[in-house]
Amino acid sequence: MDEGRSMDSPIANPAANSGESGPTTTRRARAYTLIEVLIAMVILVALYPALSTLVTGSRKAQVSGYRMEQASAFGRMVIDSLAIIPRNAWATGSSVQSIAGVSYTASWTKPPGNPPWLFPVSVTWIQGSKVHQIQLQAVLQ
């Protein structure tokens, strides 16, 4: 190689002429600028409230679904219990059970007349300050 030519010369370094980056890269190509970092932070700050509201709302919906599932399972248990006792022992009543720190109350009313009976079973519970209720029905003979 000639002593007069440097590595930055297009003849000595073909990558310098073709637009490709050569063996040395500038600091600008490797790092983010302060303005780019600030723009990214502004975008994140703008999106954070929306994301936190979304996460909080989905968590509340999950807890509400879980409570409803527990209430439904308790109501089905009451119906199964009514189905195995003799018909002459059926009466209007209620039952309370605590599941995972929440008190569920199931109440039922023996319908008048002859079998088959359509037993309505109501399960209520309190979530936060709001009373929730589901209705289940069972045909018992």
C-alpha positions, 0 to 999 in steps of 0.5 A: 500500500502506498504511504501517501494513502490513508485508510479513509481514502476511497481507494484504500477503503472501498466501504467509505465510498459505497455508503456502508459503514467502515470499521469505525462508527461515529458516536452519533450512530451508536447512541441515542440523543437527549431529544430522542430520550425525552420524546420516548419519556413523554410518550411513556408518561402520556400512556401510563395513565391509560395503561394503569386504568386498563390494568386496574379495570381488568383486575376488578373484572377478574375479581368480580368474575371469581366472586360470581363463580364462587356464588354460583358454586355455592348455589349449586351445592345448596341445590344438590343438598336439597336434592338428597334430603327427603321431600317431606323435609324440604322447607324454606330456608337459608344458609351462609358460607364464607369463601375466601373471606367473603360471606355468601348467603343462599336462600330458597323458598319451597314452592306450593303445590305438588312435585315437581317443584321449581326451587328458586335459590338466591345467592347474595354477597357484598363486594366493596360496598355493593350487594351482588346477587345471582338467581339459580333455579332447580327442578326437584321431585 
